[in-house]
Amino acid sequence: MLSVVGLAVSLTFVRFSAPDLALTQLSVEVASMILMILALFFLPQRPPLLVSGRRILRDLILAASLGVVVAMLNYALLTRETLTIADYFLRESLPGGGGTNVVNVILVDFRGFDTLGEITVLTLAGLATFKLLNRMRLFMPSGNLEGIRWSQHRYPMILAVVAQILLPLALLVSVYIFLRGHNQPGGGFIAGLITSVA
C-alpha cells in the first residue's frame, strides 16, 4: 500500500511539472521499502494473541487525535494567503546561479550553506546510527512457523549474479543524474539516493 501511495505521489509530481520531486520521491520510496522489508525480517513471526480492549481504545484515541491535528494544520496552511518569492528565484536562477534547474540552483547557490549544514547533520546522524548498530546482535530466525528451515547462504545466487550486473549500471545512472542536475532534472540528492540503494 505504501508503494502504491508513493507511486501516486510521484505521478502527481510529474503531472504538475516537478520531475525533480518525482525522481526524489521514487528513490526515497525504494530506499524506505528496502528498510521496511529488512525490519520485517527481524519481527517475531507469531504476533501476540491477546490484545486488551483498553489498549485498542488507547490506540484509537491517539490515532484520531493525531488525525485531527494534521487536518487542522492542513486546513490552516491551505486557507492562508500565499506570499511567494518564487518569481524572484525563477527570474534570478540563470543570471544569479548559472543554471536553469531552479530547485537545484536554490539548494546549491542561493542556500549553499544551509544545504551544507543539512548534509553535515545527516552525516553525523548516519555515523551515530552506525556506531550504535555496530555491535548489535539481533535474533535471526532460521525457519518459518511450519518448521521449514531457510537457506543458510548469506546471499542467494540469483541475487548475487543480478547485483553484479546492476551495480555498475546503477552507479553510471547515478553519475549521469548528478552531472546533469544543474540545468536539468537530477542533482546530488537523487544521485546519492540511487547510489545508496545500489
Secondary structure as UniProt FT lines:
FT   HELIX           2..15
FT   TURN            16..17
FT   HELIX           19..42
FT   HELIX           53..79
FT   HELIX           86..97
FT   HELIX           102..105
FT   HELIX           106..110
FT   HELIX           112..133
FT   TURN            134..135
FT   TURN            145..146
FT   HELIX           157..179
FT   TURN            180..183
FT   HELIX           188..197
//
